[in-house]
Amino acid sequence: MPDLSPKNVASYLGSVLGEPVTVHALTPLGGRAADVKGYGYGTPVRVDYESRGERRVAVLHTISPGPFGHEHMADRAAELLWEHRAFNRLPRHVRSLDSGGFMEDGRLIPLGKLDELCLLTEYAEGREYATDLQRICRDGCATPSDFARADALCDYLAGIHQIAKDDPQLYLRRARELVGGNECIFGLTDSYPSNAIDGLEQIEHLAVDWRWRLKRYTHRLRQVHGDFHPWNILFASDTEFTLLDRSRGEFGDPADDVTSLTLNYVFFSLQRSGRLEGAFENLFRRFWDRYLDRTGDREILEVALPFCAFRGLVMASPVWYPALAGSVRSALLRMIVAILKVEAFDPASVNQYCGV
């Protein structure tokens, strides 16, 4: 957090209240209770100010970067935006006057009147990589361009995965979110209809075991895309591509990206012929072999399994793919259970995992 100045706080309060404000004192709050507690999310600051000739007091709260889901600025922003609304909906709770933000130059801006947030990005030309896979699924053959594109995607991942980050707690968070996150394994199993829950409890129990196994792989934290599937990849021409919708954090395990893409070869092959074979098997095996050769990261085979389970649950989901054939859905669910029970992922054993 930038250093607070009475001038910047006065300007901020004036914007919130809609009237001129003079700040008389900024005083950090704390004392014995804070010392006993030993850990806090940020030191609140008492603000003594005057408006329209009346002396008033407010408290400016911040959240410090740290563990417990506060590693990223977006984490802290989400908490403070929520608190602004929630504080004022509970009787006898201290009221929130605003949620605000610090600019790089120390100025504060009010955000409390936000109804929703938005993101403005560039426009990217191109066609979704999924259209290539749909064509292969329809025609049953892959062109030299298809293999070149798969190679380009593989080499891209091998490149970004070289950027490491030494933050064991962040890796543990990513593993925790993989299993229990709203968009990941537990969130997906909860989204399945009540008449389609056979085997999901077993999957959840196996996933929890994997969360504990992943704890010894904190050294694997690398730069990732986080949602590297064919609908987030746009090819403009040949092997030139642009990515969309990076998700769930800048750093994670490389297995997340690799399984996100390669399992789509399995997904489309199951829809075409009920098993991994032909052009899709060639793309799948080629991608894995090339990635292992480029990175030397054979350890990825030890950790890929719960990431496969996550992606498999997306593909088997009646919510995401309501028109998917029951036989394909069943094969994917069999695959999930099977891979969560083995010690390491074997790309040559996918059909065995699927029970086909």
DODO-439286 format. One record per residue (C-alpha): residue in three letters; y, z, x negated. Coordinates in steps of 0.02 Angstrom, whole numbers. Layout:
% DODO-439286
{residu=ALA | north=Y | up=Z | east=X};
...
***
This chain:
% DODO-439286
{residu=MET | north=0 | up=0 | east=0};
{residu=PRO | north=174 | up=-42 | east=-69};
{residu=ASP | north=295 | up=99 | east=-106};
{residu=LEU | north=383 | up=156 | east=51};
{residu=SER | north=572 | up=150 | east=53};
{residu=PRO | north=684 | up=227 | east=187};
{residu=LYS | north=771 | up=58 | east=204};
{residu=ASN | north=611 | up=-37 | east=243};
{residu=VAL | north=546 | up=97 | east=360};
{residu=ALA | north=714 | up=103 | east=452};
{residu=SER | north=712 | up=-86 | east=475};
{residu=TYR | north=534 | up=-78 | east=540};
{residu=LEU | north=569 | up=63 | east=662};
{residu=GLY | north=723 | up=-28 | east=722};
{residu=SER | north=616 | up=-180 | east=763};
{residu=VAL | north=489 | up=-72 | east=855};
{residu=LEU | north=617 | up=27 | east=955};
{residu=GLY | north=743 | up=-112 | east=980};
{residu=GLU | north=888 | up=-6 | east=917};
{residu=PRO | north=969 | up=44 | east=751};
{residu=VAL | north=876 | up=179 | east=654};
{residu=THR | north=923 | up=291 | east=507};
{residu=VAL | north=779 | up=367 | east=407};
{residu=HIS | north=820 | up=539 | east=336};
{residu=ALA | north=656 | up=584 | east=250};
{residu=LEU | north=482 | up=520 | east=208};
{residu=THR | north=358 | up=661 | east=175};
{residu=PRO | north=171 | up=642 | east=136};
{residu=LEU | north=65 | up=752 | east=248};
{residu=GLY | north=-86 | up=848 | east=183};
{residu=GLY | north=-114 | up=1026 | east=132};
{residu=ARG | north=-264 | up=1140 | east=130};
{residu=ALA | north=-362 | up=1054 | east=268};
{residu=ALA | north=-356 | up=888 | east=175};
{residu=ASP | north=-408 | up=974 | east=13};
{residu=VAL | north=-559 | up=1054 | east=96};
{residu=LYS | north=-609 | up=892 | east=179};
{residu=GLY | north=-613 | up=806 | east=10};
{residu=TYR | north=-606 | up=628 | east=74};
{residu=GLY | north=-480 | up=538 | east=183};
{residu=TYR | north=-438 | up=363 | east=236};
{residu=GLY | north=-257 | up=364 | east=177};
{residu=THR | north=-116 | up=489 | east=164};
{residu=PRO | north=-9 | up=495 | east=322};
{residu=VAL | north=178 | up=501 | east=296};
{residu=ARG | north=297 | up=600 | east=407};
{residu=VAL | north=452 | up=498 | east=451};
{residu=ASP | north=608 | up=595 | east=500};
{residu=TYR | north=731 | up=474 | east=578};
{residu=GLU | north=880 | up=463 | east=693};
{residu=SER | north=913 | up=342 | east=835};
{residu=ARG | north=1058 | up=345 | east=959};
{residu=GLY | north=1112 | up=511 | east=887};
{residu=GLU | north=943 | up=592 | east=921};
{residu=ARG | north=831 | up=662 | east=783};
{residu=ARG | north=650 | up=609 | east=799};
{residu=VAL | north=488 | up=620 | east=700};
{residu=ALA | north=347 | up=493 | east=682};
{residu=VAL | north=195 | up=478 | east=569};
{residu=LEU | north=151 | up=320 | east=472};
{residu=HIS | north=-37 | up=302 | east=449};
{residu=THR | north=-130 | up=188 | east=328};
{residu=ILE | north=-311 | up=163 | east=279};
{residu=SER | north=-357 | up=159 | east=95};
{residu=PRO | north=-478 | up=27 | east=29};
{residu=GLY | north=-648 | up=104 | east=4};
{residu=PRO | north=-822 | up=129 | east=75};
{residu=PHE | north=-875 | up=158 | east=256};
{residu=GLY | north=-830 | up=-19 | east=307};
{residu=HIS | north=-652 | up=-18 | east=238};
{residu=GLU | north=-677 | up=-130 | east=86};
{residu=HIS | north=-576 | up=-277 | east=151};
{residu=MET | north=-399 | up=-289 | east=218};
{residu=ALA | north=-471 | up=-366 | east=376};
{residu=ASP | north=-578 | up=-209 | east=402};
{residu=ARG | north=-427 | up=-98 | east=393};
{residu=ALA | north=-324 | up=-213 | east=504};
{residu=ALA | north=-458 | up=-212 | east=638};
{residu=GLU | north=-463 | up=-22 | east=639};
{residu=LEU | north=-275 | up=-1 | east=651};
{residu=LEU | north=-255 | up=-134 | east=786};
{residu=TRP | north=-391 | up=-49 | east=887};
{residu=GLU | north=-313 | up=123 | east=865};
{residu=HIS | north=-145 | up=64 | east=930};
{residu=ARG | north=-222 | up=17 | east=1098};
{residu=ALA | north=-354 | up=153 | east=1107};
{residu=PHE | north=-243 | up=304 | east=1067};
{residu=ASN | north=-134 | up=268 | east=1217};
{residu=ARG | north=-279 | up=255 | east=1340};
{residu=LEU | north=-345 | up=432 | east=1316};
{residu=PRO | north=-257 | up=580 | east=1401};
{residu=ARG | north=-181 | up=710 | east=1284};
{residu=HIS | north=-204 | up=599 | east=1131};
{residu=VAL | north=-55 | up=576 | east=1015};
{residu=ARG | north=27 | up=412 | east=1064};
{residu=SER | north=39 | up=259 | east=954};
{residu=LEU | north=210 | up=177 | east=942};
{residu=ASP | north=152 | up=20 | east=851};
{residu=SER | north=30 | up=-54 | east=727};
{residu=GLY | north=116 | up=-143 | east=585};
{residu=GLY | north=89 | up=-233 | east=423};
{residu=PHE | north=158 | up=-228 | east=246};
{residu=MET | north=227 | up=-385 | east=168};
{residu=GLU | north=209 | up=-414 | east=-20};
{residu=ASP | north=392 | up=-367 | east=-47};
{residu=GLY | north=370 | up=-199 | east=40};
{residu=ARG | north=445 | up=-246 | east=208};
{residu=LEU | north=351 | up=-194 | east=365};
{residu=ILE | north=327 | up=-303 | east=519};
{residu=PRO | north=275 | up=-244 | east=694};
{residu=LEU | north=110 | up=-307 | east=764};
{residu=GLY | north=83 | up=-191 | east=910};
{residu=LYS | north=130 | up=-319 | east=1043};
{residu=LEU | north=-7 | up=-439 | east=989};
{residu=ASP | north=-125 | up=-489 | east=1127};
{residu=GLU | north=-243 | up=-594 | east=1021};
{residu=LEU | north=-245 | up=-660 | east=843};
{residu=CYS | north=-264 | up=-841 | east=791};
{residu=LEU | north=-302 | up=-938 | east=633};
{residu=LEU | north=-212 | up=-1099 | east=586};
{residu=THR | north=-308 | up=-1212 | east=465};
{residu=GLU | north=-298 | up=-1388 | east=397};
{residu=TYR | north=-388 | up=-1527 | east=490};
{residu=ALA | north=-539 | up=-1598 | east=398};
{residu=GLU | north=-608 | up=-1772 | east=428};
{residu=GLY | north=-795 | up=-1800 | east=431};
{residu=ARG | north=-957 | up=-1789 | east=528};
{residu=GLU | north=-1064 | up=-1634 | east=543};
{residu=TYR | north=-1214 | up=-1632 | east=427};
{residu=ALA | north=-1314 | up=-1588 | east=582};
{residu=THR | north=-1296 | up=-1769 | east=640};
{residu=ASP | north=-1393 | up=-1825 | east=485};
{residu=LEU | north=-1533 | up=-1703 | east=525};
{residu=GLN | north=-1536 | up=-1758 | east=707};
{residu=ARG | north=-1555 | up=-1938 | east=650};
{residu=ILE | north=-1698 | up=-1893 | east=533};
{residu=CYS | north=-1778 | up=-1796 | east=675};
{residu=ARG | north=-1766 | up=-1950 | east=786};
{residu=ASP | north=-1816 | up=-2083 | east=659};
{residu=GLY | north=-1937 | up=-1985 | east=551};
{residu=CYS | north=-1872 | up=-2046 | east=384};
{residu=ALA | north=-1739 | up=-1995 | east=258};
{residu=THR | north=-1631 | up=-2117 | east=161};
{residu=PRO | north=-1578 | up=-2105 | east=-22};
{residu=SER | north=-1409 | up=-2047 | east=44};
{residu=ASP | north=-1495 | up=-1901 | east=133};
{residu=PHE | north=-1572 | up=-1842 | east=-30};
{residu=ALA | north=-1408 | up=-1865 | east=-122};
{residu=ARG | north=-1318 | up=-1759 | east=5};
{residu=ALA | north=-1448 | up=-1622 | east=-4};
{residu=ASP | north=-1431 | up=-1624 | east=-194};
{residu=ALA | north=-1241 | up=-1611 | east=-180};
{residu=LEU | north=-1255 | up=-1462 | east=-64};
{residu=CYS | north=-1382 | up=-1380 | east=-178};
{residu=ASP | north=-1273 | up=-1404 | east=-332};
{residu=TYR | north=-1122 | up=-1336 | east=-239};
{residu=LEU | north=-1214 | up=-1175 | east=-197};
{residu=ALA | north=-1281 | up=-1160 | east=-374};
{residu=GLY | north=-1101 | up=-1171 | east=-433};
{residu=ILE | north=-1018 | up=-1044 | east=-318};
{residu=HIS | north=-1163 | up=-924 | east=-340};
{residu=GLN | north=-1121 | up=-908 | east=-525};
{residu=ILE | north=-968 | up=-803 | east=-481};
{residu=ALA | north=-1027 | up=-622 | east=-485};
{residu=LYS | north=-946 | up=-461 | east=-425};
{residu=ASP | north=-992 | up=-288 | east=-487};
{residu=ASP | north=-984 | up=-185 | east=-327};
{residu=PRO | north=-1151 | up=-102 | east=-282};
{residu=GLN | north=-1079 | up=-22 | east=-125};
{residu=LEU | north=-1022 | up=-191 | east=-60};
{residu=TYR | north=-1196 | up=-264 | east=-85};
{residu=LEU | north=-1268 | up=-116 | east=11};
{residu=ARG | north=-1143 | up=-148 | east=150};
{residu=ARG | north=-1196 | up=-330 | east=161};
{residu=ALA | north=-1379 | up=-277 | east=169};
{residu=ARG | north=-1335 | up=-150 | east=304};
{residu=GLU | north=-1243 | up=-283 | east=404};
{residu=LEU | north=-1386 | up=-407 | east=383};
{residu=VAL | north=-1502 | up=-286 | east=472};
{residu=GLY | north=-1387 | up=-192 | east=591};
{residu=GLY | north=-1234 | up=-303 | east=612};
{residu=ASN | north=-1175 | up=-367 | east=780};
{residu=GLU | north=-1198 | up=-548 | east=725};
{residu=CYS | north=-1356 | up=-520 | east=625};
{residu=ILE | north=-1534 | up=-458 | east=655};
{residu=PHE | north=-1506 | up=-312 | east=775};
{residu=GLY | north=-1364 | up=-399 | east=865};
{residu=LEU | north=-1473 | up=-552 | east=889};
{residu=THR | north=-1624 | up=-456 | east=953};
{residu=ASP | north=-1512 | up=-367 | east=1079};
{residu=SER | north=-1451 | up=-537 | east=1140};
{residu=TYR | north=-1625 | up=-598 | east=1187};
{residu=PRO | north=-1664 | up=-593 | east=1375};
{residu=SER | north=-1770 | up=-447 | east=1435};
{residu=ASN | north=-1914 | up=-565 | east=1473};
{residu=ALA | north=-1917 | up=-628 | east=1293};
{residu=ILE | north=-1928 | up=-467 | east=1193};
{residu=ASP | north=-2111 | up=-470 | east=1141};
{residu=GLY | north=-2118 | up=-439 | east=954};
{residu=LEU | north=-1933 | up=-401 | east=933};
{residu=GLU | north=-1962 | up=-214 | east=909};
{residu=GLN | north=-2086 | up=-253 | east=770};
{residu=ILE | north=-1958 | up=-369 | east=689};
{residu=GLU | north=-1827 | up=-231 | east=693};
{residu=HIS | north=-1943 | up=-104 | east=612};
{residu=LEU | north=-1991 | up=-227 | east=476};
{residu=ALA | north=-1807 | up=-268 | east=447};
{residu=VAL | north=-1764 | up=-85 | east=421};
{residu=ASP | north=-1897 | up=-75 | east=286};
{residu=TRP | north=-1813 | up=-224 | east=203};
{residu=ARG | north=-1644 | up=-140 | east=204};
{residu=TRP | north=-1715 | up=-5 | east=91};
{residu=ARG | north=-1802 | up=-131 | east=-20};
{residu=LEU | north=-1638 | up=-226 | east=-46};
{residu=LYS | north=-1555 | up=-71 | east=-117};
{residu=ARG | north=-1625 | up=-108 | east=-289};
{residu=TYR | north=-1544 | up=-281 | east=-294};
{residu=THR | north=-1360 | up=-232 | east=-298};
{residu=HIS | north=-1338 | up=-332 | east=-459};
{residu=ARG | north=-1359 | up=-492 | east=-356};
{residu=LEU | north=-1187 | up=-487 | east=-274};
{residu=ARG | north=-1111 | up=-661 | east=-288};
{residu=GLN | north=-981 | up=-772 | east=-207};
{residu=VAL | north=-1052 | up=-846 | east=-47};
{residu=HIS | north=-1001 | up=-952 | east=102};
{residu=GLY | north=-1091 | up=-837 | east=222};
{residu=ASP | north=-1134 | up=-961 | east=361};
{residu=PHE | north=-1191 | up=-1117 | east=268};
{residu=HIS | north=-1276 | up=-1212 | east=409};
{residu=PRO | north=-1267 | up=-1398 | east=453};
{residu=TRP | north=-1134 | up=-1377 | east=588};
{residu=ASN | north=-1015 | up=-1300 | east=461};
{residu=ILE | north=-1029 | up=-1445 | east=338};
{residu=LEU | north=-928 | up=-1605 | east=364};
{residu=PHE | north=-969 | up=-1760 | east=262};
{residu=ALA | north=-825 | up=-1883 | east=249};
{residu=SER | north=-919 | up=-2013 | east=146};
{residu=ASP | north=-1068 | up=-2018 | east=29};
{residu=THR | north=-1079 | up=-1845 | east=-49};
{residu=GLU | north=-901 | up=-1787 | east=-17};
{residu=PHE | north=-899 | up=-1640 | east=102};
{residu=THR | north=-787 | up=-1502 | east=171};
{residu=LEU | north=-844 | up=-1333 | east=236};
{residu=LEU | north=-794 | up=-1242 | east=394};
{residu=ASP | north=-799 | up=-1061 | east=456};
{residu=ARG | north=-841 | up=-954 | east=306};
{residu=SER | north=-905 | up=-790 | east=378};
{residu=ARG | north=-951 | up=-608 | east=352};
{residu=GLY | north=-875 | up=-580 | east=181};
{residu=GLU | north=-830 | up=-668 | east=19};
{residu=PHE | north=-976 | up=-594 | east=-78};
{residu=GLY | north=-1158 | up=-569 | east=-35};
{residu=ASP | north=-1332 | up=-620 | east=-89};
{residu=PRO | north=-1354 | up=-805 | east=-130};
{residu=ALA | north=-1512 | up=-802 | east=-24};
{residu=ASP | north=-1401 | up=-798 | east=129};
{residu=ASP | north=-1328 | up=-971 | east=94};
{residu=VAL | north=-1490 | up=-1050 | east=33};
{residu=THR | north=-1594 | up=-994 | east=181};
{residu=SER | north=-1456 | up=-1037 | east=304};
{residu=LEU | north=-1467 | up=-1220 | east=255};
{residu=THR | north=-1648 | up=-1245 | east=207};
{residu=LEU | north=-1720 | up=-1165 | east=363};
{residu=ASN | north=-1631 | up=-1299 | east=463};
{residu=TYR | north=-1749 | up=-1425 | east=383};
{residu=VAL | north=-1890 | up=-1319 | east=453};
{residu=PHE | north=-1802 | up=-1305 | east=621};
{residu=PHE | north=-1781 | up=-1492 | east=645};
{residu=SER | north=-1956 | up=-1531 | east=580};
{residu=LEU | north=-2034 | up=-1410 | east=704};
{residu=GLN | north=-1942 | up=-1500 | east=843};
{residu=ARG | north=-2004 | up=-1670 | east=783};
{residu=SER | north=-2186 | up=-1636 | east=744};
{residu=GLY | north=-2225 | up=-1452 | east=767};
{residu=ARG | north=-2236 | up=-1415 | east=581};
{residu=LEU | north=-2141 | up=-1439 | east=417};
{residu=GLU | north=-2191 | up=-1610 | east=353};
{residu=GLY | north=-2130 | up=-1783 | east=305};
{residu=ALA | north=-1948 | up=-1810 | east=266};
{residu=PHE | north=-1897 | up=-1634 | east=311};
{residu=GLU | north=-2029 | up=-1557 | east=199};
{residu=ASN | north=-1970 | up=-1668 | east=58};
{residu=LEU | north=-1790 | up=-1613 | east=83};
{residu=PHE | north=-1842 | up=-1431 | east=97};
{residu=ARG | north=-1951 | up=-1428 | east=-59};
{residu=ARG | north=-1828 | up=-1534 | east=-158};
{residu=PHE | north=-1684 | up=-1416 | east=-116};
{residu=TRP | north=-1780 | up=-1259 | east=-166};
{residu=ASP | north=-1848 | up=-1336 | east=-326};
{residu=ARG | north=-1677 | up=-1400 | east=-377};
{residu=TYR | north=-1590 | up=-1235 | east=-339};
{residu=LEU | north=-1717 | up=-1135 | east=-440};
{residu=ASP | north=-1701 | up=-1259 | east=-583};
{residu=ARG | north=-1511 | up=-1258 | east=-581};
{residu=THR | north=-1491 | up=-1069 | east=-569};
{residu=GLY | north=-1649 | up=-997 | east=-646};
{residu=ASP | north=-1639 | up=-869 | east=-505};
{residu=ARG | north=-1821 | up=-845 | east=-462};
{residu=GLU | north=-1777 | up=-670 | east=-403};
{residu=ILE | north=-1705 | up=-753 | east=-247};
{residu=LEU | north=-1884 | up=-775 | east=-186};
{residu=GLU | north=-1902 | up=-585 | east=-182};
{residu=VAL | north=-1751 | up=-558 | east=-71};
{residu=ALA | north=-1747 | up=-715 | east=38};
{residu=LEU | north=-1865 | up=-647 | east=171};
{residu=PRO | north=-1746 | up=-542 | east=279};
{residu=PHE | north=-1617 | up=-681 | east=269};
{residu=CYS | north=-1749 | up=-801 | east=333};
{residu=ALA | north=-1782 | up=-679 | east=475};
{residu=PHE | north=-1597 | up=-676 | east=521};
{residu=ARG | north=-1583 | up=-866 | east=524};
{residu=GLY | north=-1748 | up=-881 | east=615};
{residu=LEU | north=-1685 | up=-766 | east=752};
{residu=VAL | north=-1532 | up=-877 | east=774};
{residu=MET | north=-1638 | up=-1033 | east=790};
{residu=ALA | north=-1764 | up=-953 | east=908};
{residu=SER | north=-1627 | up=-878 | east=1016};
{residu=PRO | north=-1628 | up=-927 | east=1200};
{residu=VAL | north=-1440 | up=-896 | east=1198};
{residu=TRP | north=-1400 | up=-1014 | east=1054};
{residu=TYR | north=-1535 | up=-1143 | east=1092};
{residu=PRO | north=-1581 | up=-1128 | east=1277};
{residu=ALA | north=-1665 | up=-1299 | east=1284};
{residu=LEU | north=-1778 | up=-1270 | east=1133};
{residu=ALA | north=-1962 | up=-1302 | east=1167};
{residu=GLY | north=-2064 | up=-1144 | east=1190};
{residu=SER | north=-2187 | up=-1198 | east=1055};
{residu=VAL | north=-2046 | up=-1211 | east=927};
{residu=ARG | north=-1974 | up=-1043 | east=979};
{residu=SER | north=-2146 | up=-962 | east=962};
{residu=ALA | north=-2174 | up=-1039 | east=790};
{residu=LEU | north=-2007 | up=-972 | east=729};
{residu=LEU | north=-2044 | up=-797 | east=793};
{residu=ARG | north=-2216 | up=-801 | east=709};
{residu=MET | north=-2130 | up=-856 | east=549};
{residu=ILE | north=-2009 | up=-710 | east=557};
{residu=VAL | north=-2145 | up=-580 | east=576};
{residu=ALA | north=-2252 | up=-659 | east=440};
{residu=ILE | north=-2116 | up=-673 | east=309};
{residu=LEU | north=-2056 | up=-494 | east=336};
{residu=LYS | north=-2232 | up=-437 | east=289};
{residu=VAL | north=-2249 | up=-527 | east=122};
{residu=GLU | north=-2182 | up=-477 | east=-48};
{residu=ALA | north=-2096 | up=-641 | east=-93};
{residu=PHE | north=-2049 | up=-803 | east=-9};
{residu=ASP | north=-2158 | up=-954 | east=-49};
{residu=PRO | north=-2078 | up=-1120 | east=1};
{residu=ALA | north=-2251 | up=-1199 | east=2};
{residu=SER | north=-2314 | up=-1079 | east=136};
{residu=VAL | north=-2192 | up=-1113 | east=278};
{residu=ASN | north=-2323 | up=-1189 | east=393};
{residu=GLN | north=-2435 | up=-1041 | east=361};
{residu=TYR | north=-2292 | up=-923 | east=406};
{residu=CYS | north=-2263 | up=-1021 | east=566};
{residu=GLY | north=-2448 | up=-1017 | east=610};
{residu=VAL | north=-2459 | up=-1207 | east=623};
***
